[in-house]
Amino acid sequence: MFSVISVVNFMSDFTLSKPADDREMSRFLDICSLALHFPRDMADRFAAITGREAFRVVRSSTNGNPIVGGLAIHDMGQFFGGKSLRMGGIGAVGIAPEFRASGAATQMMTLVLRDMRDSGFLISSLYPATVPLYRRAGYEVAGSRYEITIPIRQMRLEKRSGDAHRIDRIAEADRQRIVEFYTAAARHTPGLLDRREFSWKRVYEPRGDKAQGYKVLNAAGTIEGYAFLLQKDSPHVHAQAPLFQLLVNDVQFATPAAGMRLLELIRQHQSVCDTAILYGSPDHPLLALIPERTFTARHQFHWMLRILDVRKALEGRGWNACVRGEVALDVRDDVLAENNAKMTLSVDGGAVKLKNGGAGDAIIDIRGLAALYTGHLSPQDLLSWGRLQIADHVRDPQRVLETLAAMFAGPRPWLGDMF
């Protein structure tokens, strides 16, 4: 359980807790709506699908202990190395205008980090509206989210999927099978969510709309892929008739034939939709099945990650079974002092061991470790940036860098889900 905790700085005392009642929840949603510039009814819908238990409000002891801001903590998982780690997804961060630049946001994030760590979260991720605030709290850019635009009428496919696969609508009875199919696929991509109910609600009902789910069945009736599609108003003007955009809200497939069948389904919308929109990565497997690069990829957001418990996060993620190596780390964390430690990280055949102490050959701060942990930046990148240093006593610095690179190597991390 989250308890009320406080921190004192030179300007004010701040405390963090759950909203006590409907009045306090309403006060925070007013702040959130103003800070994030979206309608109040949208804030109400977000609160309804999130649940009050996820929200935290921050108060100042000055002027009658008012609520000055708050945020939501989504209890979810995130995959790294094929394993799911408990992750606190931060969203709906808002500070009242009259309290901005007071230190409230920085102190709020410090309190939230402490609360999440004490509650058993190993990592935390967020989409930043402003990067410096979260870097002060130890978050670092750790992956990307792209908006992919596919001109449906220009999309040409090399071959048809054949008659062995058919499309059917996803029914209520399919929900658990869809969850299992997604989880089996998502664990192979670093950064993807191990979805909880909140995230699945946003798949089935993005922003309050209802997406239509389709499953691909093989001859045996087994699901080999699925997609959730939603027609949205298009910004383009058409002379004969209005066209729509086709939002591909979620798509997964296990075989090329299933992927081709889903692409055919998307192309079959060409009479009413001019483009299909997909969020995720330019390297999404679905795009590899389109022979010509007719799609465009626009970088939309970076997401940031914060390691809350260094030891448990390193022990809890998966490791490449073909990699063997050992590095003595010296981890520095200005906010969560428990993470400050020298430790020796050993990886062998997919198993990991951490031993206290060591020479501290690689000196890395908590932000650099976040970017390395996800595979977003290489050790050489971090060295150039100043987030990683090789200690003076090391005789072969390149070997340390190469060992770290091999340990944390993997596919480029990305996210499609928002939270």
C-alpha positions in Angstrom: 0.0 0.0 0.0 1.1 3.6 -0.7 1.4 5.7 2.5 1.6 9.4 3.0 5.2 10.6 2.7 6.7 14.0 2.8 9.8 15.9 1.8 11.1 19.3 2.8 12.9 21.7 0.5 13.9 25.3 1.0 10.5 26.6 -0.3 7.8 24.4 1.1 6.8 21.1 2.7 5.2 18.7 0.1 3.3 15.5 0.9 2.0 12.8 -1.5 -1.0 10.6 -0.9 -4.1 9.1 -2.6 -7.0 11.5 -3.1 -9.1 11.3 0.1 -12.5 11.7 -1.5 -14.5 12.7 -4.6 -13.8 16.4 -3.9 -10.0 15.9 -3.9 -10.2 13.7 -7.0 -12.3 16.4 -8.8 -9.8 19.1 -7.8 -6.9 17.1 -9.3 -8.8 16.4 -12.5 -9.4 20.1 -12.9 -5.6 20.7 -12.6 -4.9 17.7 -14.9 -7.3 19.0 -17.6 -5.8 22.5 -17.5 -2.2 21.3 -17.4 -2.5 18.8 -20.2 -4.9 20.9 -22.2 -7.7 18.4 -22.8 -11.4 18.6 -22.0 -12.6 17.8 -18.5 -14.9 15.0 -19.8 -11.8 13.3 -21.2 -10.1 13.6 -17.8 -13.2 12.0 -16.3 -13.1 9.1 -18.8 -9.4 8.6 -18.1 -10.0 8.5 -14.4 -12.9 6.0 -14.8 -10.8 3.4 -16.7 -7.7 4.0 -14.5 -9.4 3.8 -11.1 -8.9 6.1 -8.1 -6.4 3.7 -6.5 -3.8 4.7 -9.1 -3.9 8.4 -8.5 -1.6 10.4 -6.2 -2.0 14.1 -5.3 0.7 16.3 -4.0 0.0 19.0 -1.4 1.8 22.1 -0.1 1.6 23.0 3.6 1.4 26.7 2.7 -2.0 28.4 2.2 -4.1 25.8 3.9 -2.5 22.6 2.5 -3.9 22.8 -1.0 -3.7 20.1 -3.7 -1.1 21.6 -6.1 -0.9 18.7 -8.6 -0.7 14.9 -9.0 -0.3 12.0 -11.3 -1.4 8.4 -12.0 0.7 5.3 -11.5 -0.3 2.4 -13.7 0.7 -1.0 -12.2 1.8 -3.0 -15.3 4.7 -5.0 -16.7 7.3 -4.3 -19.3 9.3 -6.9 -21.2 13.1 -6.9 -21.3 15.1 -9.9 -22.4 11.9 -11.9 -22.7 10.9 -11.4 -19.1 8.2 -9.1 -17.6 9.3 -6.7 -14.9 6.8 -4.9 -12.7 6.7 -1.4 -14.0 5.1 1.8 -12.7 3.7 3.7 -15.7 3.5 7.4 -15.0 0.7 9.4 -16.6 -1.6 12.4 -16.2 1.2 14.5 -14.6 -0.1 17.9 -13.8 0.8 20.9 -11.6 -1.5 23.9 -11.0 -0.2 27.0 -12.9 0.3 29.0 -9.8 2.6 26.4 -8.3 4.8 25.8 -11.4 8.5 26.7 -10.9 8.0 26.2 -7.2 9.8 22.9 -7.1 6.5 21.0 -6.6 6.9 18.8 -9.7 10.5 17.9 -8.9 9.6 17.1 -5.3 6.5 15.2 -6.4 8.6 12.9 -8.6 11.1 12.3 -5.8 8.2 11.2 -3.6 6.7 9.0 -6.3 10.0 7.3 -6.9 10.4 6.4 -3.2 6.8 5.2 -3.0 7.1 3.0 -6.1 10.3 1.4 -4.9 9.0 0.8 -1.5 5.9 -0.8 -3.1 7.9 -3.3 -5.1 8.1 -1.7 -8.5 11.4 -2.4 -10.2 11.3 0.1 -13.1 9.1 3.0 -14.1 8.4 4.4 -17.6 6.6 7.5 -19.0 6.1 9.7 -22.0 7.6 13.1 -21.1 5.9 16.4 -21.8 9.2 18.0 -20.6 12.5 16.0 -20.5 14.6 18.0 -17.9 12.1 17.4 -15.1 12.3 13.6 -15.5 16.0 13.6 -16.0 16.4 15.3 -12.6 14.5 12.4 -11.2 16.8 9.8 -12.9 14.7 8.9 -15.9 16.4 8.7 -19.3 15.2 8.4 -22.9 15.1 4.6 -23.5 13.0 4.0 -26.6 10.8 5.4 -29.3 7.2 5.5 -30.6 6.6 6.1 -34.3 3.5 7.0 -36.2 3.5 4.8 -39.4 1.3 6.0 -42.3 0.4 3.5 -45.0 -1.3 4.8 -48.2 -3.7 1.9 -48.7 -4.4 2.4 -52.4 -0.7 2.4 -53.1 0.0 -0.7 -51.1 0.9 -3.6 -53.4 1.4 -7.2 -52.1 3.6 -9.8 -53.8 1.3 -12.7 -53.2 -2.0 -13.6 -51.6 -2.1 -15.5 -48.3 -4.1 -18.3 -49.9 -7.3 -20.1 -48.8 -5.8 -21.8 -45.7 -6.4 -18.7 -43.5 -9.6 -16.9 -42.9 -10.7 -13.8 -41.1 -13.3 -13.8 -38.4 -14.4 -11.2 -35.8 -13.0 -11.4 -32.3 -15.7 -12.3 -29.9 -16.0 -11.9 -26.1 -15.1 -15.5 -25.7 -11.7 -14.9 -27.5 -10.4 -12.3 -25.0 -8.2 -14.6 -23.0 -6.8 -16.3 -26.2 -6.0 -12.8 -27.6 -4.2 -11.8 -24.3 -2.1 -15.0 -24.5 -1.3 -14.6 -28.2 -0.2 -11.0 -27.6 1.9 -11.9 -24.5 3.7 -14.7 -26.4 4.6 -12.3 -29.2 5.4 -9.1 -27.1 8.0 -10.7 -24.8 10.4 -10.8 -27.7 10.4 -7.1 -28.2 12.1 -5.0 -25.5 9.9 -2.2 -24.2 6.5 -3.7 -25.1 4.0 -3.8 -22.2 2.9 -6.8 -20.4 -0.6 -5.5 -20.6 -3.0 -5.2 -17.7 -6.7 -4.4 -17.8 -6.1 -0.6 -18.3 -4.0 -1.2 -21.5 -6.5 -3.8 -22.9 -9.3 -1.3 -22.4 -7.4 1.1 -24.6 -7.0 -1.6 -27.3 -10.7 -2.4 -27.4 -11.9 1.1 -26.8 -9.3 3.7 -27.9 -10.3 7.1 -26.5 -13.8 6.0 -25.9 -14.4 4.7 -29.4 -15.0 1.0 -30.1 -12.4 -0.8 -32.3 -13.4 -3.9 -34.2 -11.1 -6.9 -33.6 -10.3 -9.5 -36.3 -8.6 -12.8 -35.8 -6.8 -14.9 -38.4 -7.6 -18.6 -38.2 -5.7 -21.4 -39.9 -7.3 -24.6 -41.2 -7.2 -26.1 -37.8 -9.1 -23.1 -36.3 -6.0 -21.9 -34.3 -5.4 -18.1 -34.0 -2.3 -17.1 -36.0 -2.8 -13.4 -35.8 -5.2 -10.5 -35.0 -5.8 -6.8 -35.5 -8.0 -4.2 -34.0 -9.2 -1.6 -36.5 -11.0 1.7 -36.2 -12.1 4.1 -38.9 -11.4 7.7 -38.0 -12.1 11.0 -39.9 -9.3 11.7 -42.4 -7.7 15.2 -42.7 -7.6 14.7 -46.5 -10.3 16.0 -48.8 -11.7 13.8 -51.5 -13.7 15.1 -54.5 -16.2 12.3 -54.8 -16.8 11.2 -51.2 -15.3 11.6 -47.7 -12.6 9.2 -46.8 -11.5 7.9 -43.4 -8.2 6.9 -41.8 -7.9 3.3 -40.7 -6.4 3.1 -37.2 -4.6 -0.2 -36.7 -4.8 0.0 -33.0 -3.0 -3.3 -32.4 -1.7 -6.0 -34.6 0.2 -9.3 -34.0 0.8 -12.4 -36.1 2.9 -15.5 -35.8 3.3 -16.6 -39.5 3.9 -14.8 -42.8 0.6 -16.1 -44.1 -1.3 -14.6 -41.2 0.5 -11.3 -41.7 -0.4 -11.2 -45.4 -4.0 -12.0 -44.6 -4.1 -9.0 -42.2 -2.5 -6.8 -44.9 -5.2 -8.0 -47.3 -7.8 -7.0 -44.7 -6.4 -3.6 -44.4 -6.3 -3.1 -48.2 -9.9 -4.2 -48.4 -10.7 -0.9 -46.7 -9.4 1.1 -49.7 -12.9 2.1 -50.9 -13.5 4.1 -47.7 -10.1 4.7 -46.2 -7.2 6.5 -47.8 -4.5 5.7 -45.2 -3.8 3.2 -42.4 -2.1 4.5 -39.3 0.0 2.2 -37.1 1.9 3.2 -33.9 5.1 1.5 -32.9 8.3 1.0 -34.9 9.4 1.4 -38.6 10.8 -2.2 -38.1 7.4 -3.6 -37.2 7.1 -7.1 -38.8 3.9 -6.1 -40.6 5.8 -3.5 -42.6 8.4 -6.0 -43.7 5.7 -7.8 -45.7 5.0 -4.7 -47.9 7.4 -5.1 -50.9 7.8 -1.4 -51.6 8.5 1.2 -48.9 5.3 3.2 -49.6 4.8 3.9 -45.9 6.3 6.8 -44.0 7.5 6.8 -40.4 7.3 9.9 -38.3 9.0 9.9 -34.9 6.2 10.9 -32.4 7.6 10.4 -28.9 10.5 9.1 -27.0 9.6 7.3 -23.8 11.8 7.4 -20.7 12.7 4.7 -18.2 13.8 4.9 -14.6 15.4 2.0 -12.7 14.0 1.9 -9.2 15.8 -1.1 -7.8 19.1 -1.7 -9.7 19.9 -5.1 -8.2 16.4 -6.6 -8.7 16.0 -5.0 -12.2 19.2 -6.6 -13.3 18.3 -10.0 -11.8 14.8 -9.9 -13.1 15.3 -9.2 -16.8 16.2 -11.9 -19.3 19.7 -12.3 -20.8 20.9 -13.8 -24.0 21.7 -17.5 -23.6 24.6 -17.2 -26.0 26.5 -14.4 -24.1 29.0 -15.0 -21.4 30.8 -12.1 -19.6 31.5 -10.3 -16.4 31.7 -6.5 -15.7 32.4 -4.7 -12.4 29.9 -1.9 -12.1 29.9 1.3 -10.0 26.4 2.6 -10.1 25.6 6.2 -9.1 22.1 7.5 -8.2 21.6 10.9 -6.7 17.9 10.3 -5.8 17.6 6.8 -4.5 20.7 6.2 -2.4 20.1 2.5 -2.1 21.1 2.1 -5.7 24.6 3.5 -5.1 26.8 0.4 -5.1 29.7 -1.4 -6.6 28.6 -4.8 -7.9 30.0 -7.4 -10.3 27.5 -8.4 -13.0 28.1 -11.9 -14.5 26.0 -13.4 -17.3 26.5 -17.0 -18.5 24.1 -19.0 -20.6 21.1 -16.8 -19.8 21.7 -16.9 -16.1 22.8 -13.8 -14.2 24.7 -13.3 -10.9 25.3 -10.2 -9.0 28.0 -10.0 -6.3 28.5 -7.1 -4.0 31.7 -5.2 -4.4 34.3 -5.3 -7.2 36.7 -2.9 -8.7 34.1 -0.6 -10.3 35.6 -0.8 -13.8 32.5 0.8 -15.4 31.2 3.9 -13.7 27.6 4.5 -14.8 24.9 6.8 -13.4 21.3 5.8 -13.1 20.3 7.6 -16.3 23.0 5.9 -18.4 22.0 2.6 -16.9 18.4 3.1 -18.0 19.4 3.7 -21.7 21.8 0.8 -21.6 19.3 -1.5 -19.9 16.7 -1.2 -22.7 19.3 -1.4 -25.5 18.4 2.2 -26.6 22.0 3.4 -26.4 25.3 1.5 -26.7 28.1 1.7 -24.1 30.1 3.7 -26.7 27.2 6.2 -27.0 27.0 6.6 -23.3 30.8 7.0 -23.0 30.7 9.8 -25.6 27.7 11.4 -23.8 29.4 11.3 -20.4 26.9 8.9 -18.7 29.5 6.1 -18.6 33.1 6.2 -17.6 35.8 3.6 -17.6 37.9 3.7 -14.4 41.5 4.8 -14.7 42.8 1.6 -13.4 41.3 -0.5 -16.3 44.0 -1.7 -18.7 41.7 -2.7 -21.5 38.8 -0.2 -21.7 37.6 -1.5 -25.0 37.0 -5.0 -23.6 34.8 -3.6 -20.9 32.8 -1.7 -23.5 32.5 -4.7 -25.7 31.4 -6.9 -22.8 28.7 -4.5 -21.8 27.6 -4.2 -25.5 27.2 -8.0 -25.8 25.4 -8.3 -22.5 22.7 -5.7 -23.3 22.5 -6.2 -27.1 19.1 -6.9 -28.6 16.3 -5.5 -30.9 15.7 -1.8 -30.8 13.2 -1.0 -28.0 9.9 0.6 -28.8 6.4 1.1 -27.5 3.0 1.3 -29.2 0.8 1.7 -26.2 0.1 5.0 -24.5 -0.6 5.4 -20.8 
